[in-house]
Amino acid sequence: MGVEEDIARRDAILSRFKPKQAEGDPAKDESPLVWDDIGYLSHGLVFGPRPLLQATRSVTERYSLGPRGGWMLNLIGIGLFHPHELSDVLKIGRSLVSAELARLTEAGLVISSTGKSDKRRSELMLTELGQAALEEIRSELFGGLTSALKGYTPGQVRLLAKMLHDLHDSAAASPD
């Protein structure tokens, strides 16, 4: 069975649970939220990461990276230069960061050097190959997400991004 058939079958199953408020223009529906709304949102959050994993899969498989390799490339690309920062942002232990950095380094995507301001800390940098892999991931993400959200305005997509960040921040502020 092909990917399109899998998607159609899954969508047919999930459509049975789609609340009527999600049809039409849900942004204009100001009725109180009910479980169907929250359940539908929850399904979106649970299944939403799949396009992100698909966007990184090619690079991850080509370079034998772990599940966070593509995201580490992005974080290093935006200026997180220290392994402890990756640990803090990804909320994973330093040993997992070290293992993934070893894969990235072995693949020739990242180099580590002695820190300029603090010689005790290493600083990470993308290689040319790492930058090319990052651009590939970003292109896949951009194409996949803009295609999936083509029915929405740029402002609506930015609102979704803010809402997801707010959701993340509320979870981060809660005690474990």
GUVEX-772188 format. One line per 2 residues: number of its first residue (from 1); their letters; for each residue x, y, z of N, C-alpha, C. Coordinates in steps of 0.1 Angstrom, whole numbers. Layout:
REM residues N
NUM	A	X Y Z X Y Z X Y Z ~ ...
This chain:
REM residues 176
1	MG	8 -12 0 0 0 0 9 12 0 ~ 5 22 -8 14 34 -9 11 45 2
3	VE	19 55 2 18 65 12 4 72 11 ~ 0 75 -1 -13 83 -3 -24 75 2
5	ED	-24 61 0 -35 53 5 -35 53 20 ~ -23 52 26 -22 52 41 -27 65 46
7	IA	-24 76 40 -29 89 44 -44 90 43 ~ -50 85 32 -64 86 30 -71 77 40
9	RR	-66 65 43 -72 56 53 -72 62 67 ~ -60 68 70 -59 75 83 -69 86 84
11	DA	-69 95 74 -78 106 74 -93 102 75 ~ -97 91 68 -110 86 69 -114 82 83
13	IL	-105 76 90 -107 71 104 -108 84 113 ~ -99 93 112 -99 105 121 -110 114 117
15	SR	-115 114 105 -126 124 102 -139 120 109 ~ -140 108 114 -152 104 122 -152 112 135
17	FK	-140 117 139 -139 123 152 -137 138 151 ~ -138 143 139 -135 158 137 -148 165 142
19	PK	-146 175 151 -157 182 156 -163 192 145 ~ -176 194 145 -182 203 135 -176 217 136
21	QA	-171 221 148 -165 234 149 -153 236 141 ~ -146 225 137 -134 225 129 -137 228 114
23	EG	-149 226 110 -153 229 96 -156 243 94 ~ -156 248 82 -158 262 79 -146 270 83
25	DP	-149 281 90 -138 290 95 -139 289 110 ~ -131 280 116 -132 278 131 -127 291 138
27	AK	-119 299 132 -114 311 138 -126 321 142 ~ -137 319 135 -148 328 137 -158 322 147
29	DE	-156 310 151 -165 303 161 -161 306 175 ~ -168 314 182 -165 318 195 -172 311 206
31	SP	-179 299 202 -185 291 212 -175 285 222 ~ -179 282 234 -169 277 244 -163 264 239
33	LV	-151 262 243 -144 250 239 -150 238 246 ~ -151 226 239 -156 214 245 -145 203 243
35	WD	-147 191 249 -137 181 247 -134 178 233 ~ -144 178 224 -141 175 210 -131 184 204
37	DI	-131 197 208 -121 207 203 -107 203 208 ~ -107 200 221 -94 198 227 -88 184 222
39	GY	-97 174 221 -93 162 215 -87 163 201 ~ -94 171 193 -90 173 179 -76 181 179
41	LS	-74 190 188 -62 197 190 -51 187 194 ~ -54 179 203 -45 169 208 -40 160 197
43	HG	-49 155 188 -46 147 177 -36 154 168 ~ -39 167 166 -29 175 157 -16 176 163
45	LV	-15 177 176 -2 178 183 6 165 183 ~ -2 154 184 4 140 184 9 137 170
47	FG	1 139 160 5 135 147 12 146 139 ~ 12 158 144 19 170 138 34 168 135
49	PR	41 162 144 56 161 142 60 152 130 ~ 51 144 125 55 135 114 61 142 102
51	PL	55 153 97 61 160 86 75 166 89 ~ 77 169 102 90 174 106 101 162 105
53	LQ	97 151 110 105 139 109 108 135 94 ~ 98 137 86 100 134 71 110 144 65
55	AT	109 156 70 118 166 64 133 164 68 ~ 135 158 79 149 155 83 154 141 80
57	RS	145 133 75 148 118 73 160 117 63 ~ 159 123 52 170 121 42 184 124 48
59	VT	185 135 54 198 139 60 202 129 71 ~ 192 126 80 195 117 91 199 104 87
61	ER	193 98 77 197 85 72 210 85 64 ~ 212 96 56 224 96 48 236 97 57
63	YS	236 104 68 247 106 76 247 97 89 ~ 237 88 90 236 79 102 235 87 115
65	LG	226 97 115 224 106 127 214 100 135 ~ 213 104 148 203 101 157 190 109 154
67	PR	180 108 162 167 115 160 168 130 162 ~ 179 135 169 180 149 171 191 156 162
69	GG	197 148 154 208 153 146 204 165 137 ~ 193 164 130 189 175 121 185 187 129
71	WM	180 185 141 176 197 149 188 203 155 ~ 198 195 159 211 201 163 218 209 153
73	LN	217 204 140 223 213 129 216 226 129 ~ 203 226 130 195 239 130 199 248 142
75	LI	200 242 154 204 250 165 218 256 164 ~ 227 248 160 241 253 158 241 263 147
77	GI	233 261 137 232 271 126 226 284 130 ~ 218 285 140 212 297 145 220 304 156
79	GL	231 297 160 240 303 170 242 297 183 ~ 237 285 185 240 278 198 253 271 196
81	FH	264 276 202 277 272 199 283 262 209 ~ 276 261 221 281 252 232 273 240 234
83	PH	279 229 236 271 216 239 261 218 250 ~ 265 225 261 256 226 272 243 234 268
85	EL	244 243 258 232 250 254 223 240 246 ~ 229 231 239 220 221 232 213 212 242
87	SD	220 209 252 214 201 263 203 208 270 ~ 205 221 273 194 229 279 182 231 270
89	VL	184 234 257 173 236 248 166 224 245 ~ 173 213 243 166 200 239 161 192 251
91	KI	165 197 263 161 191 276 165 176 276 ~ 178 174 272 183 160 273 197 161 280
93	GR	201 150 285 214 149 292 226 152 283 ~ 236 156 289 248 159 281 254 147 274
95	SL	252 135 280 257 123 273 250 121 260 ~ 237 123 259 230 122 246 235 133 236
97	VS	237 145 241 242 155 233 256 151 227 ~ 265 146 236 278 142 232 277 131 222
99	AE	268 121 224 267 110 214 263 115 200 ~ 253 125 200 248 130 187 259 139 181
101	LA	266 147 189 277 155 184 288 146 178 ~ 290 135 184 300 125 178 296 121 164
103	RL	283 118 163 278 113 149 279 125 139 ~ 276 137 144 277 149 135 291 151 131
105	TE	300 150 140 314 152 137 320 142 128 ~ 317 129 131 321 118 123 316 119 109
107	AG	304 124 107 298 126 94 304 138 86 ~ 312 146 93 318 158 87 309 170 87
109	LV	299 170 95 289 181 95 292 192 105 ~ 299 189 115 302 198 126 316 197 130
111	IS	322 208 134 335 207 140 335 214 154 ~ 344 210 162 344 216 176 358 221 178
113	ST	359 233 184 372 239 187 372 245 201 ~ 383 248 205 385 254 219 378 268 219
115	GK	371 271 229 364 283 230 373 295 230 ~ 368 306 223 376 318 222 377 326 235
117	SD	365 327 241 364 335 254 367 326 266 ~ 363 314 266 365 304 277 372 292 271
119	KR	384 290 274 392 279 268 387 265 274 ~ 379 265 284 374 253 290 362 247 282
121	RS	356 256 274 344 252 267 347 250 252 ~ 341 240 246 343 239 232 332 247 225
123	EL	335 251 213 326 258 205 323 250 192 ~ 310 249 189 306 241 177 304 250 165
125	ML	307 245 153 305 252 141 301 242 130 ~ 292 246 121 289 238 110 300 238 99
127	TE	303 227 93 312 227 82 305 231 69 ~ 311 232 58 304 235 46 294 224 43
129	LG	298 211 45 289 200 43 277 201 53 ~ 280 205 65 269 207 75 260 218 72
131	QA	265 229 66 257 240 62 248 235 50 ~ 253 227 41 245 222 30 234 213 35
133	AL	238 204 44 227 195 50 216 204 57 ~ 220 214 64 211 223 71 202 229 61
135	EE	207 234 50 199 241 39 189 231 33 ~ 194 218 32 185 208 26 173 206 36
137	IR	176 205 49 166 203 59 156 215 59 ~ 162 227 59 153 239 59 144 239 46
139	SE	150 236 35 142 236 23 130 226 23 ~ 133 214 29 123 204 30 112 208 40
141	LF	117 214 51 107 220 61 98 231 55 ~ 105 240 48 98 251 42 87 246 32
143	GG	92 238 23 83 232 13 71 224 19 ~ 75 215 28 64 207 34 54 214 42
145	LT	59 224 51 50 231 59 42 241 51 ~ 48 248 42 40 258 34 30 251 26
147	SA	33 239 21 23 232 13 12 227 22 ~ 15 221 33 5 216 42 -4 227 47
149	LK	1 239 49 -7 251 54 -11 261 44 ~ -11 257 31 -13 266 20 -27 273 21
151	GY	-36 267 28 -50 273 29 -50 284 39 ~ -39 287 46 -39 297 56 -31 309 52
153	TP	-34 321 58 -26 333 55 -13 332 62 ~ -3 340 58 9 341 66 7 345 80
155	GQ	-3 354 82 -6 358 96 -11 347 104 ~ -20 338 98 -25 327 105 -14 317 109
157	VR	-5 315 100 6 305 102 15 311 114 ~ 17 324 114 25 330 124 18 329 138
159	LL	4 330 138 -4 329 150 -2 314 155 ~ -3 304 146 -1 290 150 12 289 156
161	AK	23 294 150 36 293 156 37 299 170 ~ 30 311 172 30 317 185 22 308 195
163	ML	11 303 191 3 294 199 11 282 203 ~ 18 276 194 26 264 198 37 267 207
165	HD	43 279 205 54 283 215 48 286 229 ~ 36 292 229 29 295 242 26 281 249
167	LH	21 271 241 19 258 246 31 252 252 ~ 42 253 245 55 248 249 59 255 262
169	DS	58 268 262 62 276 274 54 272 286 ~ 41 270 284 33 266 296 37 253 302
171	AA	41 244 293 45 230 298 59 232 304 ~ 67 240 299 81 242 305 80 248 319
173	AS	69 257 321 68 264 334 62 255 344 ~ 56 244 340 49 234 349 60 225 356
175	PD	58 222 368 67 212 375 66 199 368 ~ 77 191 368 76 178 362 69 168 371
